[in-house]
Amino acid sequence: MIIANTITETPVFEMKGSVMTILVLHIKETDADRLYPQLEKKMAKARSFFNSAPVVIDLSAVAPEGQAALDFVELAETLRRLGLVPIGVRGGAEGQNERVQQAGLGLLPTVKTEKTVAAPTEVQSSPSAPSQEGIQTEPSEVHQPEPSDEAPPPATRTASTKVITLPVRSGQQVFAPDGDLIILSSVNAGAEVLAAGNIHVFGALRGRAMAGIHGDTTARILSLQCNPELVSVAGEYAVNESLDGAILHHSVMVSLADGRLKFDVVGSFSPNL
Amino acid sequence: MNGHRFTEKPGQKPARVIVVTSGKGGVGKTTTSAAFAAGLAVRGYKTVVIDFDVGLRNLDLIMGCERRVVYDLLNVIHGEGSLNQALIKDKRVENLYILPASQTRDKDALSMQGVGEVIATLQRSFDYIVCDSPAGIEKGAMTAMYFADEALVVTNPEVSSVRDSDRIIGMLASKTRRAEQDLAPVKEHLVITRYDPLRVNKGDMLSAGDIQEILAISFLGVVPESKSVLAASNSGIPVTLTDENDAGEAYYDMVDRFLGQDRPFRFMDAPKRGIFSRLFRN
């Protein structure tokens, strides 16, 4: 009897994080009698432009009562009927998450800064109308391979950096979901710091540090005094016991090279009391 | 007869609430609560010390009033006795009162609101309220720290105690009334107990400097490892009320520093021994 050996099976897929640009539908009011007719009118003007475009629904401008009154299933179906592909909701109030998920939509984190670009004038008939009350559609960035007219300038999403000034104490967890994390103090044993980007500890790193958690293999961890319980970059990790004694307590940069963790001493450090 | 206990002095500042906490058990919280409260009372401040360790009460033993307990904190919270009836006046020091914990009830019987009301009432007629916290990070400890204005973080010079103190400091910064209402944060003071400079020099024990570097809070002082502590506990006398001894002196230094006075840090260096004491040391 042959038992499948799952331990040595080669993986047939990889899950990685990626930065993308996408159309965002900023909703201002959720009154169904005004929202849907206006949406249909707008989409009718630029059918080919918006055809099969993935779109994120942004609710940050809508009050919680307005969000509670919004039927997410109806909104998703209307958008699909108009040719859009709604993939998720951003800026939803607490308490709406379950209804969003029941409508088959994902939940996206709010973004602190983003650059927006005006819709290209490829839109037929009238030029882009002044934003009508109720809806506002702006491409956050447009990547359409349009043969005609101008290609809109590519905009980049600036990732925010989280800065912590007090020591991260045992049992605490600090998470920077977009971008870098800067700790202007120590990370104590039993604490965890995580970031999508790099982690900079201007003190002693005695706890756990995990950089590049969404899969960014270029992420690094820098600390003035390196003695971590565990470090990880994009999933590759090492515990304290497996670290080379020569690098401990020095100022170290941890990075990923050829899929393995690399530790570079960048200086020495002595705490002054 | 009971009326004199609650003379509300008009225009008086409300009492400062000090929690004595640590996370780790057995480091000297109750010893410190008793000694510190007694020290404040001796210095002339009207002080009450409250035991928050429901079910494992020790403060009444350390204060020597275990044979006079009628009502306790939980009785007061549940309206079964008045605060006046529960407060026990210390027989040795003017200005010193004790509010014992319940021994028979469960810690779940503690209610945050009830404790808040008791503390608010006490604040009107005392200068300092010392809250003796139980070990751990459960309801008893969280309730003891919730209303604090200041905290004495009691730490042994030993790795697990330092780790637990770090945890509790994190909670003082986030799970207290001051943190939740965005007021000025709880002022934390590091108290290192059972300190032995000889072992520190040998490298067996963490030094005060090492501990300060990890915990990064204001340093109040060290209490040396002392035989007087056990003797005092067993006699039911706070170590600041017994005959002159090193631990008692250390606590008085800390009380004075706490009250704003300058005191040189004693008991941090190994005593210099002459040749004869080295020859004949036990």
Interface residues (C-beta under 8 A of the other chain):
Chain A: L166 P167 R169 S170 G171 Q172 S185 S186 N188 A189 G190 A204 R206 P271 L273
Chain B: R163 D164 D166 R167 I169 G170 A173 G209 Q212 E213 I214 A216
